[in-house]
Amino acid sequence: GISEKALIVLPMILLIIVREIDLSVAAMLALCSVTLGVLLRAEVAMPIAIIIVFAVGALAGAINGALVAKVGLPSLVVTLGTMALFRGIGYIILGSDSVNQFSDSFIDFGNELVPGTPIPWTFVPFLVLAPLFAIVLQYTPTGRRIYAIGGNPDSALYSGIKTKRTVFNLFVLSGVVCALSAIIFTARLSNARANNAFGFELDIITATFLGGVSAFGGRGKVTGVLWALVLLAVLRNVLG
């Protein structure tokens, strides 16, 4: 599950830098996976199914974002609640069933390597997004705003940064990335079920803190976290 965890870690870094957290990431992945499985089982065309999955992820993220940024509830409490909610919806849709009949091309994407390289196709989205996230965080006004909010939310607000909108957008981004991870996860395991990715959020949050992102916000880089994730994966394999 390293490619999915590595993807979800990216928005988690940004959220923790702005002093928020998203415990519902694995549940969003599961809900999106169930959505994809049910749509494909109903013979919905793959591009339409994928668009709907991204919409579900964005909506789930928007629910978190609205409750945290607009209503002002603590993200720890909100995402603990939505973690149960999203997984619960997955169980309502699919029960303890699973969908494991997928097209050959979808399964190939989940299991084949990029021609002429040792890189699995499932790792390509991460290879594209990780540098993007790192560049945005280190070198753009958006990144500076994210650090400013985490460093001191009040002074960020007074200096004209739209803190609530930024936090809301980061939660939506987290949902969208979970949707992408769900597509990869489902393709890799050829399986959509409501208990997919159970417990992933712990590894993701552990890697984020291990990689030097401050629990008090305002500090952290993408690169440190990626090393931490590799370390966790190696330990998991050795101990597992």
C-alpha positions, 0 to 999 in steps of 0.5 A: 500500500506504499503508493496509496499512502505516499499519495495521501501523505502529500495533502496530510503534510499541508493540513498538519502544517496549518495545524489541522489533521484528517483522520478520515483519509482511509475511510474516504479511500474506502468510500471512493473504492466502494463507489468505483466498484459499484459503478463499474459493476453497473457497467458505467463507463470507466471515465464517467465512473472515475469522474464520479469517484473524484466528485465523491472524494471532493464532497467528502473533503468538503464536508470535513472542510466546512465543519472545520473552517466554516463551523469552527469545530476542531479537525481532530473531532470532525474527522474522527466522526467522518471517519466512522461516517464515510466507512459506514456509508461504504457499508450501507452501499456494499455491506460486507460484499466486495466487487472484484470483477474488473476490466483487464485494462484496469487490472493491468494498470494496477499491476503492470510496470511502465514499459522499460522501467522498474516503476509500477503504473500505480506509482506514476501519479505519486511521481507526478504529484510529489514534486508539485506539492514540494514546489508549491510548498517551498516556492510559491505564495500558496506555500508561504500562506500555508506556513504563515497560517500554521506559524500564527493563524491570527497574524496570518488572518490580519495580514489578509490571508484567507485562512478559512478558505485555505483550510477548506481547500486543503480538506477538499484536496485531501478528499480528491487525493484519497479518491485518486488513491482509491482508484489505484488501491482498487486496481492493485488489489482488484477489489472494492470493499468497505473495509479497504485501507483499514488503519492506513491513517495511522501510518500516514500520520506517523510518517508525517510526524516522523518526517519532521512536520511539526505537530504545532504547525508552521514547519515541515517539508515534503522530502523528510516525510517521504523518507519517513514513509520509506522507512516505515514501509521497510520496517513493516516488511521486515517485521511483517 
